[in-house]
Amino acid sequence: MTTRVTETSTEKLYERFPHLRKIDGMWGTAECRKFIFLLMTDTRGGQRQGFPPEHAGTIMSLLMEHDRRFPQFENDVAHHDTRWGDLSRRGIR
């Protein structure tokens, strides 16, 4: 039996998207936070299909859990990245 790294249940997510298992190896790092954040961001110019709702919910839960457990990385977003709106309005400079 494998020990879970996250509180969020990832079994179904990893079963459907096995390449996302690398999240467990990166967990607790700035790189992990950036990776999860980018999963929820359209980086393909509107051509991204997106995740099915149940998996998108798991990814969002992972992002929120990571931010809660490792708050030092929460605002670690590229300053030029405007895909999530005006970062200065969220207190990120």
N, C-alpha and C positions, 0 to 999 in steps of 0.2 A: 504494500500500500504506500502510495506517494504522499508525502507531507505537503499540504497546501501552503503556498507562500502568501496568498491573499485571503481576506475574509470573504470576498466576492467569489461566488461559485463560477468557475471557468470551464468546467468539464464539457458542457455542450458547445461553448464557443470554440474551444480547442479541438473538439471532435470535428466540427464543421470547417474550421480554419486552422489547421495544424501549424501553419507558419507563425501564428500568433503566440505559440508556446514560448517564444523567446522573451515574452514579457516577464515570465517567472525568473529568468536569468538576469534581467536588467532591473528587477523590482528594487525600489528604494534609491534609484539614481536619477539624475537630471535627464539622462538619455531616455530612460523609461518614460518619464513624464512627457517629454517631447514626442516620443513615438506614439503613445496613446492619444495625445492631443491631435497629432496629424492623422490618426485613423478616423477621427471625427471631422476632418477638414477636407474639402474638395481641393485636391492638388492636381486635378486632371482637367482643368478648364471646363467644368460642367459635364464632363463625360463619365464621371464616377457614378456607378450604380448605387452605391451605398450598401449598408448591411441590413439584413432583415431586422425588423423591430426588436425581436427578443435578443438578438446579438448586439444591436446598437445600444440597448439598455444595459447589457453587461459591460460593454466598453465604457459607457458613461459612468457606471458604478465603479469601475476600476479607476477611472480618472479621479472621481470624487474621493475614493478611498486613498489613493496615492497622495492627493493634496492634503487630506486630513492627517495622514500618518507622516508625511514628509513635507511639511509646509514650506520649508526652505526652497523648494523647487517650484512652488505654485506660480510665481510670477516670472518664471524663467522662460519667457517667450521672446522671440526676435522682435526688436523694436520696430522694424520695418514691416512686420507682418500685420496687415490690416484686414485679413479675412474675417476676424472676429470683431471688427468695428474699431472705434477710436480707443486705443489702449489707455490713453491719458485719462479718459473718463472713468476707467476702472482703477485708477491709482497707479498705473504702470507707466513709468517714464522712460 
